[in-house]
Amino acid sequence: MREKVARPDEVRRWPGDFPVAHRYTPGLAGDAFLTALRDRGAILGSRCERCAYTYVPTRLFCERCFAELDAGVELGPEGTLVSFTIGFVGLEGEPLDRPVTLGLVRLDGADAVLLHHVLDPGDEPLEIGERVAVVLRAPEERTGSILDILGFAVAEAESD
């Protein structure tokens, strides 16, 4: 039986490390997403016709209405930068040699956003609403991982 802790100073503790290992499996929809990324360099999403919402990465069911979905919508390769953050400190609190920029990107054809690195934007500051393009690893280097996407680069402006 569980009892409520009334006095936190009386909680028993054991010092030491607790090694934990796990294996993440992407599931059917995630496997379709990663396989298409590896083999074709395509980013797949799932479209719910009932909710008129397109997810990325792929999903087996709609998170809004629970309709069954297919992983058959190709998205991008460009999109819009919805938000971003620049990190100067690493996960362990250490200062980084170079800042890391992460962005939320709404790929063309998608309603959901995808979080990934924003590659060196150059001297110009990033702006919300800016167009970006997916940058992939070379086909022979792809392994079927989200890291087959190197990140997003600021898209070249079209000349009139």
Order of alpha helices (4+ residues) and beta strands (2+ residues): alpha-beta-beta-beta-beta-beta-beta-beta-beta
